[in-house]
Amino acid sequence: MKKYIRFLELHLGNNYVESISGAPESTLTDRDVAELRTLAGEIFREAHTPAAAERVENFNYRLRLLFNRYNLSVVDAARLAGVDVERVRRWRTSPRSSRYLAMSEVEFDRFETALLAWVEEGEALTERNLGDG
């Protein structure tokens, strides 16, 4: 199942796990969806080990993993990457699409650095808010 989820992410740009809950007439139970989310999370963690990071040079795929992990919108990602929304949409589209645009290592590094700063800032704000209570 994990290989299939990874296949979807690599070839279609989305594993669609988060789309299941809102789907009409879903045959999957809440437990099924939770298990799929767990598997998608495991794939994300495995892809971010030092060895896996060296193997995965598809920055579009890594971007999609971070999208899923941090539940980012296209607007959020564009702001973090310092690019327009259309460029992010092209990064996220299927590699088979004529609209597909490969993300460069420089673009990914800029995005990832901004994302990590954003996450740390959010955690700092949360800690500060908890300290005020």
N, C-alpha and C positions, 0 to 999 in steps of 0.2 A: 504494500500500500504506500509506503514511504517513497519507493522508487517511482510509483505512478504520480504522486503529488509533485515530486521533483521534476518529472517529465513535463507535467502541465506548466509548472513555473518556467522551465527553460524554453519550451516550445510555443507556449501560448501567452506567456507573460503574466499568468495569474493562476493560482491554484483553485480559485473559486470557493474556497472553504467559507469565507465570510459572506458570500452571496447566498449560501444555502438557507440561512435563517429567514430571509425575506422572500424566499421563493414560494410561489403558490403551489399547493398540492405536493409538498415535499414528502417523500416516502421515508425520509430519515428522521429519527427521533432526536430529541435534544441530546441524549447520550451519544448517539452516533456522531452528531456535529461536534460535541465536546471532544470525542476521541480523535476526530479528524483535525481539530485545532491543536490537540496535543502532538499529533504526528507532524503537523506543519511547524510547530514550535521546535520539535526535535531536529527537524531538517535545518531550520534556521541556526540552531546552536551548533550543529555539526558543520555547517558551512562557515562558521566563524571561528573554528579552531585554527591555530596557525598553519597546520598542514593543509586543511581544506581551503584556506584563503589563498594559498599558493596555487592550488589546483584550479580554482574557479577564477578565470580571468575574464569572464563575461560580466562586465560591470552593470549591464542592464539587469541581469539576473540578481546580482547582489543588491541593486537598487530595489527591485521588487520584494526581496526578502525584508529589507528595512521598511518598506512601505507597510507590509503586513505586520511586522513586529511592533511598529510604533503607530499603526492605524493612521497613517498620514493621508491627507488629501493632496490632490494634484497641486493646488494652490500653495499648501504648506511646503511641498517639495520644491516647487519653483522658487519660492522665497529663499529657502535654505540653499539651493544650488546657485542662486543668482542668475536664473534664466527665466524665459517666459514660459507660460503654462503649456503652450503648444509643443515646445521642445520636450517637456517632461512627458506629455502624452505620447510623443513619438518614441521616446525611450521605453515606454511601457507597452507599446504595441507589439504584436506578434512579429517575430523575425521574418515571417513569410510575407508580411504586409509591405506594400510599396512605400508606406509612410514610416516604416521602421528606421530608426536612427541609432547607431551604435554609440554608447556612452564611452567617452575616453577615460583613461585612468586619471588624468588631471581633473576632469569634471567630477568624477566619482569622489576623488580625494577631497575636493572642495565641499561637495555635498555632505560627505561623511563627517568632516571636521565641524561643519556648521551644525549638523544634526547632533553630534555629541555635545557640543556647547549648549545647544537648546535643551537637550535632555538634562544635563547637569544643572542648568539654570532653573529648570522646572523642579528638579529635586531640591535645590537650595530654597526655592520659594516655598515648597511644601514643608520643609523642615522649619523654616522661619515661621510659617503659619501655625504649625503644631506647637512651637515654642511659645506663641502668643496666647494659646488657649489655656 
